[in-house]
Amino acid sequence: MPNIETERLRMIDFKFELVDAILTDKTKLKPHFGIEAHEDWPMKDYAEILPMKLEQLRENPSKAVWSGLIIEKVTELIVGDMGCKGGPDSDGVVEIGYSIVPEKQGQGFATEMASGLICWLFQEQKVTQVKADCLKTNGPSIRVLEKIGMEQIAEDDELYYWSIKE
C-alpha cells in the first residue's frame, strides 16, 4: 500500500520492522519512523493480532500492502489502523476493517481514511467491490459506512453487512 494521504491523515503500510518496534519497544518509533503511537494504540483487539501480523510479515512481506497505520499529520501520532482482511478474491471483492483510538473518535478520521482507502482500492488494485461488517450496536461505525457510500446489504443477529461497488 503506498502512503495514502488525506487532508489530515496519512496511512502507511505495516512493515516488519515497524510492527516489531510496536511490539518490542515503542520508543524506537520516533527515531526510526518519525512517528509515535497514541497512548491508547493499539487497542485490545488489534494488540492481540499484532504478533500474528508480525509472523505473517516475516514469512511474506508482500502482505503489508493490505493494511496500515493511520497517522494524524499534525501530531505524527498513530491514531488507528485500517486495511483489508486479505487481498481481493478472484472476483475482485475485498473486505475492510478499521479502528480509531477513543480520544480521536467522532472527528471524521475513520470516514476520511476509509474514503481514501476505497479510492485507492478501486483505482489502483482493480477491486470491483468493497465489503464491511459492523456490530448493530456500533452507531459510529454505521455512520462511517453510510458516509462513505456503502449500502447495507444483509444482517444477522449481531452484525450489519455493507457493500459498495465501483
N, C-alpha and C positions, 0 to 999 in steps of 0.2 A: 504494500500500500504506500503510495507516495504520500508525502505530507499533504493532508487536506486542510486548507485554510479557509476560515470564515472571518467575518468581521472581528469577532472577539476571541476566537479559538483556533487552535491547530491540533491536528491529530497526527501522532507519529506511531509507526508500527512497532510492535513488540520485536525486539531483537534479543538474542540470547543474553548478551552482556547486560542489557537493560533490566530484564527480568531477574537475572542473577543478583544485580545490585539491589533491586527492590526486596528480594528475599533475604539477602545476607547482610547488607549494610546500606541503608538509605542515605547515609551521609556521602556516599560515592556518587549520588545522582547529580548534585550541583557541579562538582569539579569535572566529571566525565561527560555529562549530558546537558549541563546548563539548565536543569530543571530541579524542582523539589516536589515532594509528594505532600499534598494536603494531609493534615494530621489524621483525617478520617478515611484516607485512601491507603490501601484497598479496603473496601467494606467486606464484611464477613464472608458472604458468598464467593466473592472473587478471590479473597485471600486463600480460600480453600482450594481453588483450582489453579492458582499460580504455580505450585510445584509441578503439577501435571503439564502445564503450559511450558515450563522450563524444559522438561524432559522431551516434549514434542519438538521444541525448537532445537534441542541438542541433536535429535535424530533427523529432523527435516527442517532446516532453516527457512525453506520456501513457505512454510505455514504462516510466517509472520505477516504475509500480505493480507490476511483476512481479519485482523483485529489490531486495535491500537489504543493508545492513551490519549485522553482529551486534556489538552493543556490550555489553561487560561493565559492568553498572551500577556496581559498587563502584569500579572504576578509570577508568571512562569511556574505555576503550580499545576500538578496533576490533580484534576478535579473530577475525573471519571474515566470510564473506559467504554469502548463501543466497538462493535465488529460483527462479523458474520459467524454463524455457527458452522464453520467449514466453508469451503468454496461452493460455487454453484453446482447444482446437479446437472445431469445430462440434458435437461430441458431449460437450463438457464435460470433456475429458481434458487434463491438463497434466502436464508432466514437471518435477521439481525437481532441483536440484543444490546443493551446499554445500561449504564448506571452512572449517577452523578452523586457526589457526596452531599449529605443533607444540607449543609450550610449554603451550598450553591444551587440547590433545587429551587424551582419557581422563578428562575431568571432567564429561562428560554435556552439554556445551554444544550439540553438534550435535543430540542427541536432544531436548533441551529446546526448542530453537528450531524444529526440524522439526515437532514436535508442535503448537506454536503456529501455525506456517505452515499446516499441513494443516487445523487447525480453522478458521482464517480463510478458507481456500480453499473448504471445504465450506459454511460458514455464510454468508459474505459474497459470494462470487463465483459461486455456483451450479455449482461444479465437481462432477462426478459420479465422477471417478476421478483419482487421482494416481499417476504412474509415476516410476520412478527406475532408474538402472542404476549398477553399480559393477564395478570390476575384481575378478576372482576372487581376486586376491592381497591385496585391501584388507579385511582382517579387521575393523578398527574400523568401517568404513563398513557392512559387512554387519551388524554388531551394532546399529548405529544403525537401520538399516532394519527389522530384526527387532523392536527395542524399540518402534518407533512403529507396529507392527502391519501392516507391509507383508508381502506374500506373494511369494515368489519364483515367477515365472510362466514364465520361459524362461532359456536360457543359450546362449552361443556359445563359441568357443574362448577368448575373453578376458573376457567380461562375464557377470554375472548381471543379469537384468531383474526388476523388482519392481513391485508394484501394490497399491493399497488403494482400495476403493470406499466411497462414502458409505453 
